[in-house]
Amino acid sequence: MTIDDLDTLRAGLRKRGFRIEDPQLHDCPDCGAKAIERHVISGRAGGRDVTICMACGKARSWRSEPGLEARTEDKDFDLRAFLR
């Protein structure tokens, strides 16, 4: 499965201040393809990482609190709802 609206999702993330963390693609734990893009945003109030698999379409998100190195995954994350 491919993502038909990948450019729209990328534009939505850029509009909200996210940037691509690493230009290299990473392995997807769901489908095994080397197709994960990592988008990040950080500031004084903490940060958020969003990964999108360009092969299977799975999107995940992690949040970090201010001053903490630990990240927690948003289990019920929906990228399209997040970008509305």
mmCIF file as gemmi writes it, N, C-alpha and C atoms, coordinates in Angstrom:
data_model
loop_
_atom_site.group_PDB
_atom_site.id
_atom_site.type_symbol
_atom_site.label_atom_id
_atom_site.label_alt_id
_atom_site.label_comp_id
_atom_site.label_asym_id
_atom_site.label_entity_id
_atom_site.label_seq_id
_atom_site.pdbx_PDB_ins_code
_atom_site.Cartn_x
_atom_site.Cartn_y
_atom_site.Cartn_z
_atom_site.occupancy
_atom_site.B_iso_or_equiv
_atom_site.pdbx_formal_charge
_atom_site.auth_seq_id
_atom_site.auth_asym_id
_atom_site.pdbx_PDB_model_num
ATOM 1 N N . MET Axp A 1 ? 0.84 -1.183 0 1 0 ? 1 A 1
ATOM 2 C CA . MET Axp A 1 ? 0 0 0 1 0 ? 1 A 1
ATOM 3 C C . MET Axp A 1 ? 0.881 1.24 0 1 0 ? 1 A 1
ATOM 4 N N . THR Axp A 2 ? 0.592 2.176 -0.859 1 0 ? 2 A 1
ATOM 5 C CA . THR Axp A 2 ? 1.323 3.438 -0.885 1 0 ? 2 A 1
ATOM 6 C C . THR Axp A 2 ? 0.43 4.551 -0.345 1 0 ? 2 A 1
ATOM 7 N N . ILE Axp A 3 ? 1.045 5.645 -0.013 1 0 ? 3 A 1
ATOM 8 C CA . ILE Axp A 3 ? 0.299 6.787 0.501 1 0 ? 3 A 1
ATOM 9 C C . ILE Axp A 3 ? 0.021 7.725 -0.672 1 0 ? 3 A 1
ATOM 10 N N . ASP Axp A 4 ? -1.251 7.904 -1.019 1 0 ? 4 A 1
ATOM 11 C CA . ASP Axp A 4 ? -1.621 8.762 -2.138 1 0 ? 4 A 1
ATOM 12 C C . ASP Axp A 4 ? -1.394 10.24 -1.837 1 0 ? 4 A 1
ATOM 13 N N . ASP Axp A 5 ? -1.529 10.623 -0.568 1 0 ? 5 A 1
ATOM 14 C CA . ASP Axp A 5 ? -1.432 12.032 -0.202 1 0 ? 5 A 1
ATOM 15 C C . ASP Axp A 5 ? -0.15 12.35 0.574 1 0 ? 5 A 1
ATOM 16 N N . LEU Axp A 6 ? 0.943 11.669 0.251 1 0 ? 6 A 1
ATOM 17 C CA . LEU Axp A 6 ? 2.207 11.861 0.966 1 0 ? 6 A 1
ATOM 18 C C . LEU Axp A 6 ? 2.678 13.315 0.894 1 0 ? 6 A 1
ATOM 19 N N . ASP Axp A 7 ? 2.592 13.937 -0.273 1 0 ? 7 A 1
ATOM 20 C CA . ASP Axp A 7 ? 3.026 15.328 -0.395 1 0 ? 7 A 1
ATOM 21 C C . ASP Axp A 7 ? 2.174 16.252 0.472 1 0 ? 7 A 1
ATOM 22 N N . THR Axp A 8 ? 0.887 15.967 0.584 1 0 ? 8 A 1
ATOM 23 C CA . THR Axp A 8 ? -0.005 16.758 1.43 1 0 ? 8 A 1
ATOM 24 C C . THR Axp A 8 ? 0.371 16.592 2.905 1 0 ? 8 A 1
ATOM 25 N N . LEU Axp A 9 ? 0.678 15.362 3.308 1 0 ? 9 A 1
ATOM 26 C CA . LEU Axp A 9 ? 1.087 15.111 4.697 1 0 ? 9 A 1
ATOM 27 C C . LEU Axp A 9 ? 2.398 15.814 5.013 1 0 ? 9 A 1
ATOM 28 N N . ARG Axp A 10 ? 3.36 15.731 4.11 1 0 ? 10 A 1
ATOM 29 C CA . ARG Axp A 10 ? 4.648 16.42 4.305 1 0 ? 10 A 1
ATOM 30 C C . ARG Axp A 10 ? 4.44 17.93 4.419 1 0 ? 10 A 1
ATOM 31 N N . ALA Axp A 11 ? 3.613 18.484 3.546 1 0 ? 11 A 1
ATOM 32 C CA . ALA Axp A 11 ? 3.347 19.925 3.575 1 0 ? 11 A 1
ATOM 33 C C . ALA Axp A 11 ? 2.679 20.328 4.888 1 0 ? 11 A 1
ATOM 34 N N . GLY Axp A 12 ? 1.763 19.508 5.376 1 0 ? 12 A 1
ATOM 35 C CA . GLY Axp A 12 ? 1.102 19.785 6.643 1 0 ? 12 A 1
ATOM 36 C C . GLY Axp A 12 ? 2.072 19.784 7.812 1 0 ? 12 A 1
ATOM 37 N N . LEU Axp A 13 ? 3.003 18.841 7.8 1 0 ? 13 A 1
ATOM 38 C CA . LEU Axp A 13 ? 4.014 18.795 8.858 1 0 ? 13 A 1
ATOM 39 C C . LEU Axp A 13 ? 4.943 20.007 8.774 1 0 ? 13 A 1
ATOM 40 N N . ARG Axp A 14 ? 5.386 20.369 7.565 1 0 ? 14 A 1
ATOM 41 C CA . ARG Axp A 14 ? 6.245 21.55 7.396 1 0 ? 14 A 1
ATOM 42 C C . ARG Axp A 14 ? 5.528 22.811 7.873 1 0 ? 14 A 1
ATOM 43 N N . LYS Axp A 15 ? 4.24 22.921 7.553 1 0 ? 15 A 1
ATOM 44 C CA . LYS Axp A 15 ? 3.443 24.082 7.946 1 0 ? 15 A 1
ATOM 45 C C . LYS Axp A 15 ? 3.4 24.228 9.468 1 0 ? 15 A 1
ATOM 46 N N . ARG Axp A 16 ? 3.44 23.121 10.175 1 0 ? 16 A 1
ATOM 47 C CA . ARG Axp A 16 ? 3.407 23.137 11.639 1 0 ? 16 A 1
ATOM 48 C C . ARG Axp A 16 ? 4.793 23.217 12.262 1 0 ? 16 A 1
ATOM 49 N N . GLY Axp A 17 ? 5.843 23.374 11.441 1 0 ? 17 A 1
ATOM 50 C CA . GLY Axp A 17 ? 7.185 23.578 11.967 1 0 ? 17 A 1
ATOM 51 C C . GLY Axp A 17 ? 8.055 22.339 12.033 1 0 ? 17 A 1
ATOM 52 N N . PHE Axp A 18 ? 7.581 21.214 11.542 1 0 ? 18 A 1
ATOM 53 C CA . PHE Axp A 18 ? 8.387 19.991 11.545 1 0 ? 18 A 1
ATOM 54 C C . PHE Axp A 18 ? 9.44 20.065 10.444 1 0 ? 18 A 1
ATOM 55 N N . ARG Axp A 19 ? 10.522 19.379 10.658 1 0 ? 19 A 1
ATOM 56 C CA . ARG Axp A 19 ? 11.567 19.248 9.639 1 0 ? 19 A 1
ATOM 57 C C . ARG Axp A 19 ? 11.98 17.788 9.569 1 0 ? 19 A 1
ATOM 58 N N . ILE Axp A 20 ? 12.533 17.384 8.431 1 0 ? 20 A 1
ATOM 59 C CA . ILE Axp A 20 ? 13.03 16.007 8.302 1 0 ? 20 A 1
ATOM 60 C C . ILE Axp A 20 ? 14.323 15.906 9.097 1 0 ? 20 A 1
ATOM 61 N N . GLU Axp A 21 ? 14.365 14.96 10.027 1 0 ? 21 A 1
ATOM 62 C CA . GLU Axp A 21 ? 15.512 14.811 10.923 1 0 ? 21 A 1
ATOM 63 C C . GLU Axp A 21 ? 16.72 14.228 10.205 1 0 ? 21 A 1
ATOM 64 N N . ASP Axp A 22 ? 16.482 13.266 9.356 1 0 ? 22 A 1
ATOM 65 C CA . ASP Axp A 22 ? 17.565 12.52 8.723 1 0 ? 22 A 1
ATOM 66 C C . ASP Axp A 22 ? 17.151 12.234 7.286 1 0 ? 22 A 1
ATOM 67 N N . PRO Axp A 23 ? 17.961 12.622 6.303 1 0 ? 23 A 1
ATOM 68 C CA . PRO Axp A 23 ? 17.571 12.384 4.909 1 0 ? 23 A 1
ATOM 69 C C . PRO Axp A 23 ? 17.558 10.91 4.502 1 0 ? 23 A 1
ATOM 70 N N . GLN Axp A 24 ? 18.185 10.051 5.293 1 0 ? 24 A 1
ATOM 71 C CA . GLN Axp A 24 ? 18.176 8.625 4.975 1 0 ? 24 A 1
ATOM 72 C C . GLN Axp A 24 ? 16.88 7.989 5.461 1 0 ? 24 A 1
ATOM 73 N N . LEU Axp A 25 ? 16.419 7.002 4.7 1 0 ? 25 A 1
ATOM 74 C CA . LEU Axp A 25 ? 15.222 6.256 5.085 1 0 ? 25 A 1
ATOM 75 C C . LEU Axp A 25 ? 15.594 5.175 6.092 1 0 ? 25 A 1
ATOM 76 N N . HIS Axp A 26 ? 14.656 4.852 6.976 1 0 ? 26 A 1
ATOM 77 C CA . HIS Axp A 26 ? 14.89 3.867 8.038 1 0 ? 26 A 1
ATOM 78 C C . HIS Axp A 26 ? 13.969 2.673 7.848 1 0 ? 26 A 1
ATOM 79 N N . ASP Axp A 27 ? 14.296 1.567 8.522 1 0 ? 27 A 1
ATOM 80 C CA . ASP Axp A 27 ? 13.513 0.334 8.422 1 0 ? 27 A 1
ATOM 81 C C . ASP Axp A 27 ? 12.185 0.464 9.16 1 0 ? 27 A 1
ATOM 82 N N . CYS Axp A 28 ? 11.123 0.003 8.529 1 0 ? 28 A 1
ATOM 83 C CA . CYS Axp A 28 ? 9.785 0.017 9.127 1 0 ? 28 A 1
ATOM 84 C C . CYS Axp A 28 ? 9.603 -1.265 9.945 1 0 ? 28 A 1
ATOM 85 N N . PRO Axp A 29 ? 9.228 -1.138 11.23 1 0 ? 29 A 1
ATOM 86 C CA . PRO Axp A 29 ? 9.009 -2.335 12.037 1 0 ? 29 A 1
ATOM 87 C C . PRO Axp A 29 ? 7.753 -3.111 11.639 1 0 ? 29 A 1
ATOM 88 N N . ASP Axp A 30 ? 6.841 -2.478 10.892 1 0 ? 30 A 1
ATOM 89 C CA . ASP Axp A 30 ? 5.601 -3.141 10.5 1 0 ? 30 A 1
ATOM 90 C C . ASP Axp A 30 ? 5.742 -3.94 9.215 1 0 ? 30 A 1
ATOM 91 N N . CYS Axp A 31 ? 6.294 -3.323 8.166 1 0 ? 31 A 1
ATOM 92 C CA . CYS Axp A 31 ? 6.368 -4.019 6.874 1 0 ? 31 A 1
ATOM 93 C C . CYS Axp A 31 ? 7.785 -4.45 6.504 1 0 ? 31 A 1
ATOM 94 N N . GLY Axp A 32 ? 8.796 -3.952 7.229 1 0 ? 32 A 1
ATOM 95 C CA . GLY Axp A 32 ? 10.183 -4.354 6.975 1 0 ? 32 A 1
ATOM 96 C C . GLY Axp A 32 ? 10.878 -3.589 5.864 1 0 ? 32 A 1
ATOM 97 N N . ALA Axp A 33 ? 10.171 -2.727 5.167 1 0 ? 33 A 1
ATOM 98 C CA . ALA Axp A 33 ? 10.775 -1.957 4.075 1 0 ? 33 A 1
ATOM 99 C C . ALA Axp A 33 ? 11.623 -0.817 4.629 1 0 ? 33 A 1
ATOM 100 N N . LYS Axp A 34 ? 12.626 -0.435 3.889 1 0 ? 34 A 1
ATOM 101 C CA . LYS Axp A 34 ? 13.45 0.71 4.268 1 0 ? 34 A 1
ATOM 102 C C . LYS Axp A 34 ? 12.774 1.951 3.675 1 0 ? 34 A 1
ATOM 103 N N . ALA Axp A 35 ? 11.741 2.452 4.39 1 0 ? 35 A 1
ATOM 104 C CA . ALA Axp A 35 ? 10.892 3.499 3.826 1 0 ? 35 A 1
ATOM 105 C C . ALA Axp A 35 ? 10.375 4.493 4.864 1 0 ? 35 A 1
ATOM 106 N N . ILE Axp A 36 ? 10.991 4.57 6.037 1 0 ? 36 A 1
ATOM 107 C CA . ILE Axp A 36 ? 10.524 5.463 7.097 1 0 ? 36 A 1
ATOM 108 C C . ILE Axp A 36 ? 11.185 6.835 6.977 1 0 ? 36 A 1
ATOM 109 N N . GLU Axp A 37 ? 10.347 7.885 6.959 1 0 ? 37 A 1
ATOM 110 C CA . GLU Axp A 37 ? 10.815 9.266 7.061 1 0 ? 37 A 1
ATOM 111 C C . GLU Axp A 37 ? 10.566 9.734 8.484 1 0 ? 37 A 1
ATOM 112 N N . ARG Axp A 38 ? 11.544 10.435 9.064 1 0 ? 38 A 1
ATOM 113 C CA . ARG Axp A 38 ? 11.39 10.953 10.427 1 0 ? 38 A 1
ATOM 114 C C . ARG Axp A 38 ? 11.298 12.472 10.389 1 0 ? 38 A 1
ATOM 115 N N . HIS Axp A 39 ? 10.201 12.993 10.922 1 0 ? 39 A 1
ATOM 116 C CA . HIS Axp A 39 ? 9.962 14.43 11.013 1 0 ? 39 A 1
ATOM 117 C C . HIS Axp A 39 ? 9.98 14.81 12.49 1 0 ? 39 A 1
ATOM 118 N N . VAL Axp A 40 ? 10.638 15.916 12.831 1 0 ? 40 A 1
ATOM 119 C CA . VAL Axp A 40 ? 10.77 16.317 14.233 1 0 ? 40 A 1
ATOM 120 C C . VAL Axp A 40 ? 10.465 17.797 14.409 1 0 ? 40 A 1
ATOM 121 N N . ILE Axp A 41 ? 10.047 18.121 15.624 1 0 ? 41 A 1
ATOM 122 C CA . ILE Axp A 41 ? 9.896 19.505 16.058 1 0 ? 41 A 1
ATOM 123 C C . ILE Axp A 41 ? 10.291 19.522 17.527 1 0 ? 41 A 1
ATOM 124 N N . SER Axp A 42 ? 10.983 20.576 17.946 1 0 ? 42 A 1
ATOM 125 C CA . SER Axp A 42 ? 11.354 20.676 19.354 1 0 ? 42 A 1
ATOM 126 C C . SER Axp A 42 ? 11.39 22.139 19.765 1 0 ? 42 A 1
ATOM 127 N N . GLY Axp A 43 ? 11.225 22.346 21.042 1 0 ? 43 A 1
ATOM 128 C CA . GLY Axp A 43 ? 11.237 23.692 21.598 1 0 ? 43 A 1
ATOM 129 C C . GLY Axp A 43 ? 11.301 23.614 23.107 1 0 ? 43 A 1
ATOM 130 N N . ARG Axp A 44 ? 11.069 24.731 23.746 1 0 ? 44 A 1
ATOM 131 C CA . ARG Axp A 44 ? 11.124 24.768 25.214 1 0 ? 44 A 1
ATOM 132 C C . ARG Axp A 44 ? 10.06 23.897 25.866 1 0 ? 44 A 1
ATOM 133 N N . ALA Axp A 45 ? 8.939 23.765 25.212 1 0 ? 45 A 1
ATOM 134 C CA . ALA Axp A 45 ? 7.824 22.993 25.788 1 0 ? 45 A 1
ATOM 135 C C . ALA Axp A 45 ? 7.936 21.5 25.5 1 0 ? 45 A 1
ATOM 136 N N . GLY Axp A 46 ? 9.043 21.061 24.935 1 0 ? 46 A 1
ATOM 137 C CA . GLY Axp A 46 ? 9.207 19.646 24.599 1 0 ? 46 A 1
ATOM 138 C C . GLY Axp A 46 ? 9.309 19.473 23.1 1 0 ? 46 A 1
ATOM 139 N N . GLY Axp A 47 ? 8.933 18.322 22.627 1 0 ? 47 A 1
ATOM 140 C CA . GLY Axp A 47 ? 9.024 18.074 21.2 1 0 ? 47 A 1
ATOM 141 C C . GLY Axp A 47 ? 8.164 16.913 20.777 1 0 ? 47 A 1
ATOM 142 N N . ARG Axp A 48 ? 8.179 16.656 19.481 1 0 ? 48 A 1
ATOM 143 C CA . ARG Axp A 48 ? 7.417 15.549 18.927 1 0 ? 48 A 1
ATOM 144 C C . ARG Axp A 48 ? 8.18 15.011 17.732 1 0 ? 48 A 1
ATOM 145 N N . ASP Axp A 49 ? 8.202 13.694 17.607 1 0 ? 49 A 1
ATOM 146 C CA . ASP Axp A 49 ? 8.753 13.015 16.439 1 0 ? 49 A 1
ATOM 147 C C . ASP Axp A 49 ? 7.598 12.304 15.744 1 0 ? 49 A 1
ATOM 148 N N . VAL Axp A 50 ? 7.551 12.412 14.425 1 0 ? 50 A 1
ATOM 149 C CA . VAL Axp A 50 ? 6.538 11.721 13.641 1 0 ? 50 A 1
ATOM 150 C C . VAL Axp A 50 ? 7.265 10.911 12.581 1 0 ? 50 A 1
ATOM 151 N N . THR Axp A 51 ? 6.938 9.62 12.493 1 0 ? 51 A 1
ATOM 152 C CA . THR Axp A 51 ? 7.507 8.783 11.439 1 0 ? 51 A 1
ATOM 153 C C . THR Axp A 51 ? 6.395 8.356 10.5 1 0 ? 51 A 1
ATOM 154 N N . ILE Axp A 52 ? 6.718 8.324 9.207 1 0 ? 52 A 1
ATOM 155 C CA . ILE Axp A 52 ? 5.766 7.889 8.181 1 0 ? 52 A 1
ATOM 156 C C . ILE Axp A 52 ? 6.467 6.846 7.322 1 0 ? 52 A 1
ATOM 157 N N . CYS Axp A 53 ? 5.85 5.681 7.177 1 0 ? 53 A 1
ATOM 158 C CA . CYS Axp A 53 ? 6.379 4.665 6.275 1 0 ? 53 A 1
ATOM 159 C C . CYS Axp A 53 ? 5.786 4.918 4.892 1 0 ? 53 A 1
ATOM 160 N N . MET Axp A 54 ? 6.636 5.144 3.923 1 0 ? 54 A 1
ATOM 161 C CA . MET Axp A 54 ? 6.172 5.419 2.569 1 0 ? 54 A 1
ATOM 162 C C . MET Axp A 54 ? 5.761 4.148 1.832 1 0 ? 54 A 1
ATOM 163 N N . ALA Axp A 55 ? 6.024 2.988 2.423 1 0 ? 55 A 1
ATOM 164 C CA . ALA Axp A 55 ? 5.637 1.717 1.804 1 0 ? 55 A 1
ATOM 165 C C . ALA Axp A 55 ? 4.265 1.25 2.293 1 0 ? 55 A 1
ATOM 166 N N . CYS Axp A 56 ? 4.066 1.188 3.618 1 0 ? 56 A 1
ATOM 167 C CA . CYS Axp A 56 ? 2.803 0.658 4.151 1 0 ? 56 A 1
ATOM 168 C C . CYS Axp A 56 ? 1.86 1.74 4.663 1 0 ? 56 A 1
ATOM 169 N N . GLY Axp A 57 ? 2.341 2.969 4.824 1 0 ? 57 A 1
ATOM 170 C CA . GLY Axp A 57 ? 1.482 4.061 5.251 1 0 ? 57 A 1
ATOM 171 C C . GLY Axp A 57 ? 1.341 4.243 6.747 1 0 ? 57 A 1
ATOM 172 N N . LYS Axp A 58 ? 2.001 3.429 7.55 1 0 ? 58 A 1
ATOM 173 C CA . LYS Axp A 58 ? 1.893 3.528 9.008 1 0 ? 58 A 1
ATOM 174 C C . LYS Axp A 58 ? 2.582 4.798 9.495 1 0 ? 58 A 1
ATOM 175 N N . ALA Axp A 59 ? 1.882 5.572 10.328 1 0 ? 59 A 1
ATOM 176 C CA . ALA Axp A 59 ? 2.441 6.773 10.937 1 0 ? 59 A 1
ATOM 177 C C . ALA Axp A 59 ? 2.449 6.586 12.447 1 0 ? 59 A 1
ATOM 178 N N . ARG Axp A 60 ? 3.536 6.987 13.072 1 0 ? 60 A 1
ATOM 179 C CA . ARG Axp A 60 ? 3.682 6.909 14.532 1 0 ? 60 A 1
ATOM 180 C C . ARG Axp A 60 ? 4.171 8.241 15.044 1 0 ? 60 A 1
ATOM 181 N N . SER Axp A 61 ? 3.949 8.48 16.339 1 0 ? 61 A 1
ATOM 182 C CA . SER Axp A 61 ? 4.389 9.723 16.948 1 0 ? 61 A 1
ATOM 183 C C . SER Axp A 61 ? 4.879 9.471 18.367 1 0 ? 61 A 1
ATOM 184 N N . TRP Axp A 62 ? 5.913 10.221 18.739 1 0 ? 62 A 1
ATOM 185 C CA . TRP Axp A 62 ? 6.467 10.188 20.087 1 0 ? 62 A 1
ATOM 186 C C . TRP Axp A 62 ? 6.536 11.617 20.594 1 0 ? 62 A 1
ATOM 187 N N . ARG Axp A 63 ? 6.239 11.809 21.888 1 0 ? 63 A 1
ATOM 188 C CA . ARG Axp A 63 ? 6.343 13.125 22.517 1 0 ? 63 A 1
ATOM 189 C C . ARG Axp A 63 ? 7.426 13.088 23.569 1 0 ? 63 A 1
ATOM 190 N N . SER Axp A 64 ? 8.072 14.233 23.749 1 0 ? 64 A 1
ATOM 191 C CA . SER Axp A 64 ? 9.042 14.363 24.831 1 0 ? 64 A 1
ATOM 192 C C . SER Axp A 64 ? 8.678 15.598 25.642 1 0 ? 64 A 1
ATOM 193 N N . GLU Axp A 65 ? 8.823 15.482 26.95 1 0 ? 65 A 1
ATOM 194 C CA . GLU Axp A 65 ? 8.531 16.584 27.857 1 0 ? 65 A 1
ATOM 195 C C . GLU Axp A 65 ? 9.74 17.517 27.921 1 0 ? 65 A 1
ATOM 196 N N . PRO Axp A 66 ? 9.552 18.764 28.359 1 0 ? 66 A 1
ATOM 197 C CA . PRO Axp A 66 ? 10.68 19.695 28.438 1 0 ? 66 A 1
ATOM 198 C C . PRO Axp A 66 ? 11.772 19.18 29.367 1 0 ? 66 A 1
ATOM 199 N N . GLY Axp A 67 ? 12.999 19.234 28.884 1 0 ? 67 A 1
ATOM 200 C CA . GLY Axp A 67 ? 14.154 18.857 29.697 1 0 ? 67 A 1
ATOM 201 C C . GLY Axp A 67 ? 14.369 17.373 29.886 1 0 ? 67 A 1
ATOM 202 N N . LEU Axp A 68 ? 13.479 16.552 29.389 1 0 ? 68 A 1
ATOM 203 C CA . LEU Axp A 68 ? 13.629 15.109 29.565 1 0 ? 68 A 1
ATOM 204 C C . LEU Axp A 68 ? 14.094 14.469 28.265 1 0 ? 68 A 1
ATOM 205 N N . GLU Axp A 69 ? 14.94 13.5 28.385 1 0 ? 69 A 1
ATOM 206 C CA . GLU Axp A 69 ? 15.431 12.784 27.209 1 0 ? 69 A 1
ATOM 207 C C . GLU Axp A 69 ? 14.463 11.666 26.799 1 0 ? 69 A 1
ATOM 208 N N . ALA Axp A 70 ? 13.632 11.233 27.717 1 0 ? 70 A 1
ATOM 209 C CA . ALA Axp A 70 ? 12.721 10.115 27.444 1 0 ? 70 A 1
ATOM 210 C C . ALA Axp A 70 ? 11.589 10.559 26.517 1 0 ? 70 A 1
ATOM 211 N N . ARG Axp A 71 ? 11.22 9.67 25.631 1 0 ? 71 A 1
ATOM 212 C CA . ARG Axp A 71 ? 10.097 9.912 24.732 1 0 ? 71 A 1
ATOM 213 C C . ARG Axp A 71 ? 9.02 8.876 25.01 1 0 ? 71 A 1
ATOM 214 N N . THR Axp A 72 ? 7.768 9.274 24.859 1 0 ? 72 A 1
ATOM 215 C CA . THR Axp A 72 ? 6.662 8.339 25.017 1 0 ? 72 A 1
ATOM 216 C C . THR Axp A 72 ? 5.857 8.313 23.715 1 0 ? 72 A 1
ATOM 217 N N . GLU Axp A 73 ? 5.497 7.104 23.294 1 0 ? 73 A 1
ATOM 218 C CA . GLU Axp A 73 ? 4.76 6.954 22.046 1 0 ? 73 A 1
ATOM 219 C C . GLU Axp A 73 ? 3.282 7.226 22.255 1 0 ? 73 A 1
ATOM 220 N N . ASP Axp A 74 ? 2.687 7.96 21.315 1 0 ? 74 A 1
ATOM 221 C CA . ASP Axp A 74 ? 1.235 8.139 21.289 1 0 ? 74 A 1
ATOM 222 C C . ASP Axp A 74 ? 0.643 6.917 20.602 1 0 ? 74 A 1
ATOM 223 N N . LYS Axp A 75 ? 0.075 6.027 21.354 1 0 ? 75 A 1
ATOM 224 C CA . LYS Axp A 75 ? -0.436 4.766 20.807 1 0 ? 75 A 1
ATOM 225 C C . LYS Axp A 75 ? -1.604 4.965 19.847 1 0 ? 75 A 1
ATOM 226 N N . ASP Axp A 76 ? -2.437 5.967 20.081 1 0 ? 76 A 1
ATOM 227 C CA . ASP Axp A 76 ? -3.627 6.19 19.254 1 0 ? 76 A 1
ATOM 228 C C . ASP Axp A 76 ? -3.426 7.315 18.242 1 0 ? 76 A 1
ATOM 229 N N . PHE Axp A 77 ? -2.197 7.529 17.808 1 0 ? 77 A 1
ATOM 230 C CA . PHE Axp A 77 ? -1.876 8.645 16.915 1 0 ? 77 A 1
ATOM 231 C C . PHE Axp A 77 ? -2.481 8.441 15.532 1 0 ? 77 A 1
ATOM 232 N N . ASP Axp A 78 ? -3.157 9.476 15.043 1 0 ? 78 A 1
ATOM 233 C CA . ASP Axp A 78 ? -3.722 9.496 13.7 1 0 ? 78 A 1
ATOM 234 C C . ASP Axp A 78 ? -3.178 10.743 13.007 1 0 ? 78 A 1
ATOM 235 N N . LEU Axp A 79 ? -2.279 10.568 12.047 1 0 ? 79 A 1
ATOM 236 C CA . LEU Axp A 79 ? -1.596 11.682 11.409 1 0 ? 79 A 1
ATOM 237 C C . LEU Axp A 79 ? -2.567 12.627 10.712 1 0 ? 79 A 1
ATOM 238 N N . ARG Axp A 80 ? -3.533 12.082 10.004 1 0 ? 80 A 1
ATOM 239 C CA . ARG Axp A 80 ? -4.47 12.936 9.284 1 0 ? 80 A 1
ATOM 240 C C . ARG Axp A 80 ? -5.32 13.772 10.24 1 0 ? 80 A 1
ATOM 241 N N . ALA Axp A 81 ? -5.727 13.203 11.361 1 0 ? 81 A 1
ATOM 242 C CA . ALA Axp A 81 ? -6.472 13.962 12.373 1 0 ? 81 A 1
ATOM 243 C C . ALA Axp A 81 ? -5.575 15.01 13.018 1 0 ? 81 A 1
ATOM 244 N N . PHE Axp A 82 ? -4.315 14.681 13.256 1 0 ? 82 A 1
ATOM 245 C CA . PHE Axp A 82 ? -3.352 15.599 13.847 1 0 ? 82 A 1
ATOM 246 C C . PHE Axp A 82 ? -3.137 16.817 12.946 1 0 ? 82 A 1
ATOM 247 N N . LEU Axp A 83 ? -3.161 16.629 11.641 1 0 ? 83 A 1
ATOM 248 C CA . LEU Axp A 83 ? -2.893 17.714 10.709 1 0 ? 83 A 1
ATOM 249 C C . LEU Axp A 83 ? -4.129 18.548 10.366 1 0 ? 83 A 1
ATOM 250 N N . ARG Axp A 84 ? -5.308 18.198 10.852 1 0 ? 84 A 1
ATOM 251 C CA . ARG Axp A 84 ? -6.522 18.991 10.578 1 0 ? 84 A 1
ATOM 252 C C . ARG Axp A 84 ? -6.494 20.301 11.281 1 0 ? 84 A 1
